[in-house]
Amino acid sequence: MDLMWVRVSAESGKLWKVTNESGATFTWNSPVQKAVSADRSLGARKPPFGDMRAWHAFDTGNELWWKRGNPESNCWSARETDDSTCTELTMQWFPSAPSDAYYETERNTVHLAGAVPDSEHTVLHESAHFLQHRLFGGWFPRVTHCNPHWVDKASSDTCAWVEGFADSAAAYVLGDYRYVGENGIPISFAHDPAFDNGDTVQGNVGGSLLDLWRTTDGGTWNRTIALLTTHHVATFREYFTARSTANLDTGGRARQLLRNHTIGY
């Protein structure tokens, strides 16, 4: 073989990918090798410096996929059992745009702009909207009063549910109890006097979910993932009520965890 090179693509088995502003998947090539007739080491290689944030987002998506809680297939949700037809998550990065991030349900696409991929919490948060969308089989709650929304401020019960789930998903995957944006400033989900009260606050919902998963639910979110695969849930109250159908605690211990975040049912 006279010429050979290796092309690396930011796409994993039609499960998730990162694309540029034009919709093309990020790739990079190794240096061309000449007169290759036997094994040859390419040494340590890495993407072009200007594309590193795209590849960081790609690696971060892998963290969520590993913890997706689907025992039925390689797909994101157990609703999809055929590995050849999984719904793919697209992350589209706009490097020159002001920092921003959102999930587009119609295209199963997470939009990332500027320095946002520096925050693994944000990449996981937006990707968790996709995960929840797939758990619900393509259905998604009709969210109100959610622009803007803040971890510690009241919005609506639907907004707090979807944003709180996304916050807690990111923290669950990373093994912490906070949200950290691309500015590096952490926001804890522990309720404090700066927080508004109740289940219309995404931080209260997110903190409650993490506490439930890590204590009464045995240290894992897998039964919640299974529950959301079989139920369309539009609010945290609906989720908490439905927990009993999955043999998850809704008694005194679980309710005390919620009260720690000023949620009283």
Secondary structure as UniProt FT lines:
FT   STRAND          3..4
FT   STRAND          7..9
FT   STRAND          11..12
FT   TURN            13..15
FT   STRAND          16..19
FT   TURN            21..22
FT   STRAND          27..29
FT   STRAND          33..34
FT   HELIX           49..51
FT   HELIX           52..66
FT   TURN            78..79
FT   HELIX           83..85
FT   STRAND          89..94
FT   TURN            95..96
FT   STRAND          100..104
FT   HELIX           105..107
FT   STRAND          109..113
FT   TURN            114..115
FT   HELIX           116..118
FT   HELIX           120..135
FT   TURN            136..138
FT   TURN            151..152
FT   HELIX           157..174
FT   STRAND          178..180
FT   TURN            182..183
FT   STRAND          186..188
FT   TURN            193..194
FT   TURN            199..200
FT   HELIX           202..214
FT   TURN            215..217
FT   HELIX           222..230
FT   HELIX           236..242
FT   HELIX           243..246
FT   HELIX           252..259
FT   TURN            260..262
//
